[in-house]
Amino acid sequence: VEPQQLRLPDDASLGQQHHRQDREFEPPQPADLVDLSFNNIREIEGLDKLANLLDLSLYHNQIEEIKGLDGCPKLNILSLGHNNIKDLAQINYLRRFQNLRCVCLDGNKVCQNDSYNQHVLAYLPSLKYLDYMLIEPNAVKQALEGYNLDELTEVREKEHEDQAKKKALADKAVVIEQLKNNFLDCTEDLFEDLFSPEIEPENVTVLTCYPQLKEDYREKLMENIKNLRAWMEERNDARLKKASSFEKAVTRAEADSEEEAFQMIRDFRSHKKKVLSQIERDENAALKPEMEAMIQQLLDQLTGLENQLMASEIQLQESVQEALNDFGAKIIEIITTMGEKAGEFFRQLEDLEKFFYTGLMEGSNSEIEAFAQNQDIATTDNDTNKGKYLTDKDQMVQACVNFNEAHMSLLQNKEDYMNGQMSTWRNNFFDRHQTRQYHRNRQRVMDIKKTIDDCRAEIVAASEVGDEFEEGDPG
């Protein structure tokens, strides 16, 4: 049989197994247990979605590398006995599983290494069982104090660095999300974007004037960003509060309207029940004339109820639409003001860019001229890049021009992005409400029609021969 990769089928439950065709089918296992023993597997794959997996058995396969388990962070028991694992370094991968308490590697060549036990205990100090044997606490202590200390220290330091990076990324994602809610995420890392290696030409980095120009640019940019964020966050708070108040008002109006409609229906049902309980028939089981008049009056009242319910729904829709229009005007005013403020911010950045570009051009011209006049100094200068870039004025000028154009293009893209965010939020907000009102109104009309039709059917049925209304009728 050819070795195969471990892959769970898309429709497999969390606890299903892969079986060789000559094995009898077994029922699915619990969601926290997967047994894939004796499957001729050579590579661990397909476990990405088993986030709640606790116990994994890969006993008697052909696995050479311990990997592919990142999707199982809660792993508690891992059996890899009788595979082809040879290298002690493979064990290090398991350090990331903080809940791992039992590991079995028995039957692998790695177990024949004289340092096997110490390596496992030193690198996986939280284990309670190794190869299904209880681990003595003293053995773990000895391994931690005496085995591979330099390498373990490096491993721990790298793990701390990785954890710090992950935390920084997570914190950054939170900041970005908050800024995005205020249409300000394009201002995050703006300086880094403007002076990224892809945009910043190497030519200008040799200029003596460049570091100060760049630092001045950074300080003024950060000040402008700080001021914009403070202003925008205040306006966004007002926008979000108005949006929340509007939604609550609409929900309250809908609830009041529906409660009024329900009360009208309850009152009619109570009246209908009372009327139908008074039905009398003559000796031929036909309705008496006065009863027929009562039934017709009840049907007329039902029609009136339908008209009243429909009119109330129409009135609600008109009120909501009017409120939406009024609210829309207020939101458009806020968004417009925010857009103007954003435009003002980017005009300031364009002025900042012009100042930077002018300083860069003037500084480069001066330094190129000075460099040309001091050839003796130039030839002894250890910075070969200076000789490369300060002797070609045309190249330097073109580099500065390209730098400026890249900055202006990036700022324009940022401004377009911010304005697009504002427009998208406004359009999505109103489209969402219009769509919701359409579906809600459609459902309400259908509910009213069904209620009226049900009541009419009950009245007609009660008026027919042999269908006298009983006191126990739900009405």
Rosetta blueprint (number, residue, H / E / L):
1 V L
2 E L
3 P L
4 Q E
5 Q E
6 L L
7 R L
8 L L
9 P L
10 D L
11 D L
12 A L
13 S L
14 L L
15 G L
16 Q L
17 Q L
18 H L
19 H L
20 R L
21 Q L
22 D L
23 R L
24 E L
25 F L
26 E L
27 P L
28 P L
29 Q L
30 P L
31 A L
32 D L
33 L E
34 V E
35 D E
36 L L
37 S L
38 F L
39 N L
40 N L
41 I E
42 R E
43 E E
44 I L
45 E L
46 G L
47 L L
48 D L
49 K L
50 L L
51 A L
52 N L
53 L L
54 L L
55 D E
56 L E
57 S E
58 L L
59 Y L
60 H L
61 N L
62 Q L
63 I L
64 E L
65 E L
66 I L
67 K L
68 G L
69 L L
70 D L
71 G L
72 C L
73 P L
74 K L
75 L L
76 N L
77 I E
78 L E
79 S E
80 L L
81 G L
82 H L
83 N L
84 N L
85 I L
86 K L
87 D L
88 L H
89 A H
90 Q H
91 I H
92 N H
93 Y H
94 L H
95 R H
96 R H
97 F L
98 Q L
99 N L
100 L L
101 R L
102 C E
103 V E
104 C E
105 L L
106 D L
107 G L
108 N L
109 K H
110 V H
111 C H
112 Q H
113 N L
114 D L
115 S L
116 Y H
117 N H
118 Q H
119 H H
120 V H
121 L H
122 A H
123 Y H
124 L L
125 P L
126 S L
127 L L
128 K L
129 Y E
130 L E
131 D L
132 Y L
133 M E
134 L E
135 I L
136 E L
137 P H
138 N H
139 A H
140 V H
141 K H
142 Q H
143 A H
144 L H
145 E H
146 G H
147 Y L
148 N L
149 L H
150 D H
151 E H
152 L H
153 T H
154 E H
155 V H
156 R H
157 E H
158 K H
159 E H
160 H H
161 E H
162 D H
163 Q H
164 A H
165 K H
166 K H
167 K H
168 A H
169 L H
170 A H
171 D H
172 K H
173 A H
174 V H
175 V H
176 I H
177 E H
178 Q H
179 L H
180 K H
181 N H
182 N L
183 F L
184 L L
185 D H
186 C H
187 T H
188 E L
189 D L
190 L H
191 F H
192 E H
193 D H
194 L H
195 F L
196 S L
197 P L
198 E L
199 I L
200 E L
201 P L
202 E H
203 N H
204 V H
205 T H
206 V H
207 L L
208 T L
209 C L
210 Y H
211 P H
212 Q H
213 L H
214 K H
215 E H
216 D H
217 Y H
218 R H
219 E H
220 K H
221 L H
222 M H
223 E H
224 N H
225 I H
226 K H
227 N H
228 L H
229 R H
230 A H
231 W H
232 M H
233 E H
234 E H
235 R H
236 N H
237 D H
238 A H
239 R H
240 L H
241 K H
242 K H
243 A H
244 S H
245 S H
246 F H
247 E H
248 K H
249 A H
250 V H
251 T H
252 R H
253 A H
254 E H
255 A H
256 D H
257 S H
258 E H
259 E H
260 E H
261 A H
262 F H
263 Q H
264 M H
265 I H
266 R H
267 D H
268 F H
269 R H
270 S H
271 H H
272 K H
273 K H
274 K H
275 V H
276 L H
277 S L
278 Q L
279 I L
280 E L
281 R E
282 D L
283 E L
284 N L
285 A L
286 A L
287 L E
288 K L
289 P H
290 E H
291 M H
292 E H
293 A H
294 M H
295 I H
296 Q H
297 Q H
298 L H
299 L H
300 D H
301 Q H
302 L H
303 T H
304 G H
305 L H
306 E H
307 N H
308 Q H
309 L H
310 M H
311 A H
312 S H
313 E H
314 I H
315 Q H
316 L H
317 Q H
318 E H
319 S H
320 V H
321 Q H
322 E H
323 A H
324 L H
325 N H
326 D H
327 F H
328 G H
329 A H
330 K H
331 I H
332 I H
333 E H
334 I H
335 I H
336 T H
337 T H
338 M H
339 G H
340 E H
341 K H
342 A H
343 G H
344 E H
345 F H
346 F H
347 R H
348 Q H
349 L H
350 E H
351 D H
352 L H
353 E H
354 K H
355 F H
356 F H
357 Y H
358 T H
359 G H
360 L H
361 M H
362 E H
363 G H
364 S H
365 N H
366 S H
367 E H
368 I H
369 E H
370 A H
371 F H
372 A H
373 Q H
374 N L
375 Q H
376 D H
377 I H
378 A H
379 T H
380 T H
381 D L
382 N L
383 D L
384 T H
385 N H
386 K H
387 G H
388 K H
389 Y H
390 L L
391 T L
392 D L
393 K H
394 D H
395 Q H
396 M H
397 V H
398 Q H
399 A H
400 C H
401 V H
402 N H
403 F H
404 N H
405 E H
406 A H
407 H H
408 M H
409 S H
410 L H
411 L H
412 Q H
413 N H
414 K H
415 E H
416 D H
417 Y H
418 M H
419 N H
420 G H
421 Q H
422 M H
423 S H
424 T H
425 W H
426 R H
427 N H
428 N H
429 F H
430 F H
431 D H
432 R H
433 H H
434 Q H
435 T H
436 R H
437 Q H
438 Y H
439 H H
440 R H
441 N H
442 R H
443 Q H
444 R H
445 V H
446 M H
447 D H
448 I H
449 K H
450 K H
451 T H
452 I H
453 D H
454 D H
455 C H
456 R H
457 A H
458 E H
459 I H
460 V H
461 A H
462 A H
463 S H
464 E L
465 V L
466 G L
467 D L
468 E L
469 F L
470 E L
471 E L
472 G L
473 D L
474 P L
475 G L
